[in-house]
């Protein structure tokens, strides 16, 4: 059986969970040993990265934080998870025919974002204030929505590369499961109470019974209505 020390608890990213008191690691004893080994290993990733160079990390780190709104600790180690995938060539098994392979695409697009920062602000991407980093990132998304190119690639394909890897890494981690109230692998226990709003005994209700989709739609409309983001100095 998997062993989780009594003092080891699941963490909710930035302590912003909607499921008060829920701890996915409390369910680890219900998982089969192989599955538990895979899941629990994600809590102890190596501190040394093996794919991204330090210069690329300086761009990829803030890029991923902005994509996932991880603006404070504790954070899901998305960069390390992506680095581990790319280091061993674990891709989605396909890539757009107008884009290079994923490893090359990551390196090239990070270099492109850093070059945009130099051209527009005269400094590297990592040196910019968060609003300016967000502005450059927003430019790529805006081009993607218009079906246009960013540098030499379709912007939508660049955006897909970044968000696909970011979301896969984020939601593969037990901390993210705490955030969404997911209790982990169902095998071999299974579920006894299927149905809308039906909960198992180990699940807890959402403390805010509000559908987040309408709010997200309002945010999207506001973003599209605003051609620019504020560039207030956040270094002070």
C-alpha positions in Angstrom: 0.0 0.0 0.0 1.2 3.5 -0.7 2.6 5.4 2.4 1.8 9.0 3.0 3.3 10.4 6.2 0.5 11.6 8.7 1.9 15.2 8.4 1.8 15.2 4.6 -1.3 16.9 3.3 -2.4 18.0 -0.1 -1.9 21.7 -0.9 -4.3 23.9 -2.8 -2.5 26.2 -5.2 -2.3 29.7 -3.7 -4.8 28.4 -1.0 -7.7 29.4 -3.3 -9.7 26.1 -3.3 -13.4 26.0 -3.5 -13.7 22.8 -1.4 -13.0 23.6 2.2 -11.3 20.8 4.1 -10.8 18.6 1.1 -7.4 16.8 0.9 -6.8 14.5 -2.1 -3.9 12.8 -0.4 -6.3 11.4 2.2 -7.5 9.1 -0.6 -4.0 7.8 -1.5 -4.6 4.5 0.4 -7.5 3.8 -2.0 -5.3 3.9 -5.1 -3.5 0.8 -6.4 0.2 0.9 -5.8 1.4 1.6 -9.3 -1.0 4.5 -9.7 -0.2 5.9 -6.3 3.5 5.7 -7.1 3.0 7.8 -10.2 0.8 10.4 -8.6 2.9 10.8 -5.4 6.1 11.1 -7.4 4.8 14.4 -8.8 5.1 15.8 -5.4 8.9 15.4 -5.4 10.1 16.6 -8.8 13.9 17.1 -9.2 15.0 20.6 -8.5 17.4 20.6 -11.5 15.8 21.1 -14.9 17.2 19.2 -17.9 15.5 20.5 -21.0 15.2 24.3 -20.7 18.3 26.5 -20.4 18.4 29.2 -17.7 17.7 31.8 -20.3 14.6 29.9 -21.5 13.5 29.3 -17.9 13.5 33.1 -17.4 10.9 33.4 -20.1 8.9 30.2 -19.6 8.4 30.8 -15.9 6.5 34.1 -16.1 4.8 32.9 -19.2 3.3 29.9 -17.5 2.5 31.8 -14.3 0.4 34.3 -16.4 -1.3 31.6 -18.4 -2.4 29.9 -15.2 -2.8 32.9 -13.0 -0.3 31.5 -10.5 0.7 34.8 -9.0 1.7 33.6 -5.6 2.9 30.5 -3.6 2.3 27.7 -3.3 2.3 27.0 -7.0 2.0 23.8 -9.0 5.5 23.2 -10.5 4.2 23.4 -14.1 7.6 24.4 -15.5 9.3 21.4 -14.0 6.6 19.1 -15.2 6.8 20.4 -18.8 10.6 20.2 -18.6 10.5 16.6 -17.6 8.1 15.8 -20.5 10.3 17.5 -23.1 13.5 16.1 -21.8 12.4 12.5 -22.5 10.5 13.4 -25.7 7.0 12.7 -24.2 4.8 14.8 -26.5 1.1 14.5 -27.5 2.2 12.3 -30.4 1.5 14.9 -33.0 2.3 18.5 -34.0 1.0 21.0 -36.5 2.6 20.6 -39.9 3.4 24.3 -40.0 5.2 24.1 -36.7 8.5 22.3 -35.8 8.5 19.4 -33.3 7.3 20.4 -29.8 10.8 20.6 -28.3 12.0 22.9 -31.0 8.8 24.9 -31.0 9.1 25.6 -27.3 12.6 26.8 -27.6 11.8 28.9 -30.7 8.7 30.5 -29.4 10.3 31.4 -26.0 13.1 33.1 -28.0 10.5 34.9 -30.0 8.7 36.2 -26.9 12.0 37.4 -25.5 12.8 39.2 -28.8 9.4 40.9 -28.7 10.2 42.2 -25.3 13.6 43.6 -26.5 12.0 45.2 -29.6 9.1 46.8 -27.7 10.6 47.7 -24.3 14.4 47.4 -24.7 14.7 44.6 -22.1 14.4 40.9 -21.8 11.0 39.3 -21.0 12.1 38.3 -17.6 13.1 41.9 -16.8 9.7 43.4 -17.6 6.9 44.3 -15.1 4.1 41.8 -15.0 1.7 44.1 -16.9 4.2 44.4 -19.8 4.7 40.6 -19.8 1.0 40.2 -19.9 0.7 42.7 -22.7 3.1 40.8 -25.0 1.3 37.5 -24.1 -2.0 39.1 -24.9 -0.8 40.2 -28.3 -0.1 36.6 -29.2 -3.6 35.5 -28.1 -5.2 38.4 -30.0 -3.4 37.4 -33.2 -4.6 33.8 -32.6 -8.2 34.9 -32.3 -7.9 36.9 -35.6 -6.4 33.9 -37.4 -3.1 35.8 -38.0 0.5 34.9 -37.7 3.0 35.7 -34.9 6.5 35.7 -36.3 6.7 32.8 -38.7 3.9 30.7 -37.2 0.1 30.7 -37.0 -0.5 32.4 -33.7 -3.3 30.0 -32.8 -0.9 27.1 -33.1 1.6 28.8 -30.8 -1.1 29.6 -28.3 -2.2 25.9 -28.5 1.3 24.7 -27.8 1.7 26.9 -24.7 -1.8 26.3 -23.3 -1.9 22.6 -24.1 1.3 21.8 -22.2 0.4 24.3 -19.4 -3.0 22.8 -18.7 -1.9 19.2 -19.0 0.9 19.8 -16.5 -1.3 21.8 -14.1 -4.1 19.3 -13.9 -1.9 16.3 -13.7 -0.7 17.5 -10.2 -2.5 16.5 -7.0 -2.5 20.1 -5.8 -4.7 21.1 -8.7 -7.0 18.2 -7.8 -7.5 19.8 -4.4 -8.5 23.0 -6.1 -11.2 21.3 -8.2 -12.3 18.8 -5.6 -11.1 15.8 -7.7 -10.4 12.8 -5.4 -8.0 11.1 -7.8 -8.0 7.8 -9.6 -11.2 5.8 -9.1 -9.6 2.5 -9.5 -10.0 0.1 -7.8 -12.5 1.7 -5.4 -14.9 3.1 -8.0 -17.9 5.3 -7.3 -21.2 4.4 -5.7 -23.3 7.6 -6.1 -23.3 8.5 -9.8 -25.5 11.4 -10.9 -25.7 15.2 -11.0 -24.7 16.8 -7.7 -24.4 13.3 -6.1 -21.4 13.0 -3.8 -19.4 10.2 -2.3 -18.8 10.2 1.4 -15.2 11.5 0.9 -16.3 14.4 -1.3 -17.2 17.8 0.0 -19.5 20.5 -1.5 -18.4 23.6 -3.3 -18.3 26.4 -0.7 -19.4 28.9 -3.4 -22.3 27.5 -5.3 -21.8 29.9 -8.2 -21.3 28.9 -11.8 -17.9 30.4 -12.9 -18.7 30.3 -16.6 -20.7 33.5 -16.8 -18.0 35.4 -14.9 -15.4 34.0 -17.3 -17.5 35.2 -20.3 -17.7 38.7 -18.8 -13.9 38.7 -18.4 -13.5 37.7 -22.0 -15.8 40.5 -23.3 -13.9 43.0 -21.2 -10.6 41.9 -22.5 -11.7 42.1 -26.1 -13.1 45.6 -25.5 -9.8 46.8 -24.2 -7.0 47.0 -26.8 -4.3 47.5 -24.2 -3.4 46.5 -20.7 -2.3 49.0 -18.0 1.4 49.3 -17.8 1.7 50.5 -14.2 5.1 49.9 -12.6 4.9 46.8 -10.3 8.6 46.9 -9.4 8.2 49.4 -6.5 
